[in-house]
Amino acid sequence: MRWDELEELLRAAVRKEVEEGAGRLSGLEERVIREILRWPARKSWWTRAREFFAQPTPRWALAGVLAALLLGFALGRLTVSSPIPQWSSNLFVIAAPGARSVSVVGDFSAWQPIPLSDPDKDGIWMASIPLPPGRYEYAFLVDGKWVGQDPLAEEYLRTFGEYVSVRYVGGERAGLSS
Amino acid sequence: MRAFLLSFFLLVCGTGLVFGEAVLPQSTPPPRPNEVIDFLSAMGFSPEFTGAVAAALTAGFNSGRATTTVTLLFLQDLAKIPREQAERGLEIIRFALSQGFIVDTGFAGSSMMNEARKLLALGRSWEEVERVLSLRLGFLLATRSVLARYAVISLSAIGPDVPLAASDRLVLELAWAVGDFILWEGGTLGDPRFLGYVQGRLDRLASVGVLSSALTGRTVAVLTPSILEEIVRLAFQPERR
């Protein structure tokens, strides 16, 4: 016999005992007993679960489906390894108040522009780019204009009179990696 | 009823699982080698030249001396210029590969194709790009020749399909440091900064793991101003290599 069934039997027996002896009670004791009798018998979690699944309310059914989806989603994210290698993230940042578009070009993109963003419109444009260890030459393009001297660069190189910045990623001195 | 509920729960979980996998950030896959060769074949070069370049590039992709991503971008740059110029530019790359040099490190550092793309991004003409590529090839040949002469590296086998060795990257980075100093830093023979510039570059590259520390240590110990000057002289005098 399961615990919930045994509990149900015990409750029924106690209720019968109380009802049979109700006539003999009087005063405070009688009032307490009658109050207890008014309380419905507490259902076990198993009974409540059975009742819910037999006739679920729409709100709880929806919550259950969402919870199951979330569980599956979390399992999907945690169990499948990302195809992107675990490279260190490098912050490229430049102050360009009033600029309409800012991007960074460099060895890491084969000199194709990677757009920077300024979501809070404070004129500070930035992008975080994951990079493997190495030496990278790069420059910013502010509204299409070449800006080769990043104050955060480790070195500069002049190529045909234009500067490019140099950043090393990895190793003990890679202070710009975040 | 229980079986139905369990099946429903598993179905919903499975849906979430698939969705969870699908939203993982996906890196753009690099082009396949045959896509690069197909692009090359459509550029209108002679079949002999196309075949020779295709063979060198394919061997380079397999051995790690070139990557499909940067090579395709480079070919797309070449497709925008007159065919004769494009052929000369591509011949430099083919010859460099045939000599076993790394022509493209992908998205990580010095290489001939990356240099060409940088110069084009700077708005330089293709004539200037071609001239720089020729000089870079000269520095690569001279550097390897001098390093072998001083027994820093050995030249047992040369070719685009020879397995890549640590010394291949050393030759590339040393040639690039010498080239940067002479071409871009305004350096000259006898410049007292020359040795420190090159040694500093090699040490820094070793510190981030691009170069083998042991090989770099041996090289830095051997390098002298006169060895660097020898590399520069050889680079500008191909008949002496």
HADDOCK unambig.tbl for C-alpha pairs under 7 A between the chains (distance, minus, plus):
assign (segid A and resid 65 and name CA) (segid B and resid 12 and name CA) 6.68 0.50 0.50
assign (segid A and resid 68 and name CA) (segid B and resid 9 and name CA) 6.51 0.50 0.50
assign (segid A and resid 68 and name CA) (segid B and resid 12 and name CA) 5.85 0.50 0.50
assign (segid A and resid 68 and name CA) (segid B and resid 13 and name CA) 5.13 0.50 0.50
assign (segid A and resid 69 and name CA) (segid B and resid 12 and name CA) 5.58 0.50 0.50
assign (segid A and resid 69 and name CA) (segid B and resid 13 and name CA) 5.19 0.50 0.50
assign (segid A and resid 69 and name CA) (segid B and resid 15 and name CA) 6.70 0.50 0.50
assign (segid A and resid 69 and name CA) (segid B and resid 16 and name CA) 4.43 0.50 0.50
assign (segid A and resid 70 and name CA) (segid B and resid 16 and name CA) 6.25 0.50 0.50
assign (segid A and resid 71 and name CA) (segid B and resid 13 and name CA) 6.34 0.50 0.50
assign (segid A and resid 71 and name CA) (segid B and resid 16 and name CA) 6.98 0.50 0.50
assign (segid A and resid 72 and name CA) (segid B and resid 13 and name CA) 4.19 0.50 0.50
assign (segid A and resid 72 and name CA) (segid B and resid 14 and name CA) 5.91 0.50 0.50
assign (segid A and resid 72 and name CA) (segid B and resid 15 and name CA) 6.86 0.50 0.50
assign (segid A and resid 72 and name CA) (segid B and resid 16 and name CA) 4.08 0.50 0.50
assign (segid A and resid 72 and name CA) (segid B and resid 17 and name CA) 4.22 0.50 0.50
assign (segid A and resid 73 and name CA) (segid B and resid 16 and name CA) 4.24 0.50 0.50
assign (segid A and resid 73 and name CA) (segid B and resid 17 and name CA) 4.68 0.50 0.50
assign (segid A and resid 73 and name CA) (segid B and resid 19 and name CA) 6.17 0.50 0.50
assign (segid A and resid 73 and name CA) (segid B and resid 20 and name CA) 4.16 0.50 0.50
assign (segid A and resid 74 and name CA) (segid B and resid 20 and name CA) 6.53 0.50 0.50
assign (segid A and resid 75 and name CA) (segid B and resid 17 and name CA) 6.02 0.50 0.50
assign (segid A and resid 76 and name CA) (segid B and resid 17 and name CA) 4.29 0.50 0.50
assign (segid A and resid 76 and name CA) (segid B and resid 18 and name CA) 6.52 0.50 0.50
assign (segid A and resid 76 and name CA) (segid B and resid 20 and name CA) 4.46 0.50 0.50
assign (segid A and resid 76 and name CA) (segid B and resid 21 and name CA) 5.01 0.50 0.50
assign (segid A and resid 77 and name CA) (segid B and resid 20 and name CA) 5.15 0.50 0.50
assign (segid A and resid 77 and name CA) (segid B and resid 21 and name CA) 5.80 0.50 0.50
assign (segid A and resid 80 and name CA) (segid B and resid 21 and name CA) 6.58 0.50 0.50
assign (segid A and resid 82 and name CA) (segid B and resid 24 and name CA) 6.66 0.50 0.50
assign (segid A and resid 83 and name CA) (segid B and resid 26 and name CA) 6.39 0.50 0.50
assign (segid A and resid 83 and name CA) (segid B and resid 27 and name CA) 6.81 0.50 0.50
assign (segid A and resid 84 and name CA) (segid B and resid 26 and name CA) 6.88 0.50 0.50
assign (segid A and resid 84 and name CA) (segid B and resid 27 and name CA) 6.01 0.50 0.50
assign (segid A and resid 107 and name CA) (segid B and resid 107 and name CA) 5.43 0.50 0.50
assign (segid A and resid 107 and name CA) (segid B and resid 108 and name CA) 6.12 0.50 0.50
assign (segid A and resid 107 and name CA) (segid B and resid 109 and name CA) 5.83 0.50 0.50
assign (segid A and resid 107 and name CA) (segid B and resid 114 and name CA) 6.47 0.50 0.50
assign (segid A and resid 108 and name CA) (segid B and resid 107 and name CA) 4.22 0.50 0.50
assign (segid A and resid 108 and name CA) (segid B and resid 108 and name CA) 5.73 0.50 0.50
assign (segid A and resid 109 and name CA) (segid B and resid 107 and name CA) 5.95 0.50 0.50
assign (segid A and resid 110 and name CA) (segid B and resid 70 and name CA) 6.53 0.50 0.50
assign (segid A and resid 110 and name CA) (segid B and resid 107 and name CA) 5.98 0.50 0.50
assign (segid A and resid 110 and name CA) (segid B and resid 114 and name CA) 5.90 0.50 0.50
assign (segid A and resid 110 and name CA) (segid B and resid 117 and name CA) 6.64 0.50 0.50
assign (segid A and resid 111 and name CA) (segid B and resid 117 and name CA) 6.19 0.50 0.50
assign (segid A and resid 111 and name CA) (segid B and resid 118 and name CA) 5.83 0.50 0.50
assign (segid A and resid 111 and name CA) (segid B and resid 121 and name CA) 6.57 0.50 0.50
assign (segid A and resid 133 and name CA) (segid B and resid 208 and name CA) 5.82 0.50 0.50
assign (segid A and resid 133 and name CA) (segid B and resid 209 and name CA) 6.75 0.50 0.50
assign (segid A and resid 133 and name CA) (segid B and resid 210 and name CA) 6.95 0.50 0.50
assign (segid A and resid 134 and name CA) (segid B and resid 108 and name CA) 5.95 0.50 0.50
assign (segid A and resid 134 and name CA) (segid B and resid 109 and name CA) 6.39 0.50 0.50
assign (segid A and resid 134 and name CA) (segid B and resid 205 and name CA) 6.93 0.50 0.50
assign (segid A and resid 134 and name CA) (segid B and resid 208 and name CA) 6.21 0.50 0.50
assign (segid A and resid 134 and name CA) (segid B and resid 210 and name CA) 5.85 0.50 0.50
assign (segid A and resid 135 and name CA) (segid B and resid 108 and name CA) 6.90 0.50 0.50
assign (segid A and resid 135 and name CA) (segid B and resid 109 and name CA) 5.41 0.50 0.50
assign (segid A and resid 136 and name CA) (segid B and resid 108 and name CA) 6.67 0.50 0.50
assign (segid A and resid 136 and name CA) (segid B and resid 109 and name CA) 5.46 0.50 0.50
assign (segid A and resid 157 and name CA) (segid B and resid 184 and name CA) 6.77 0.50 0.50
assign (segid A and resid 157 and name CA) (segid B and resid 185 and name CA) 6.90 0.50 0.50
assign (segid A and resid 158 and name CA) (segid B and resid 184 and name CA) 5.40 0.50 0.50
assign (segid A and resid 158 and name CA) (segid B and resid 185 and name CA) 6.42 0.50 0.50
assign (segid A and resid 159 and name CA) (segid B and resid 184 and name CA) 5.31 0.50 0.50
assign (segid A and resid 169 and name CA) (segid B and resid 208 and name CA) 6.66 0.50 0.50
assign (segid A and resid 170 and name CA) (segid B and resid 208 and name CA) 4.84 0.50 0.50
assign (segid A and resid 171 and name CA) (segid B and resid 207 and name CA) 5.46 0.50 0.50
assign (segid A and resid 171 and name CA) (segid B and resid 208 and name CA) 4.28 0.50 0.50
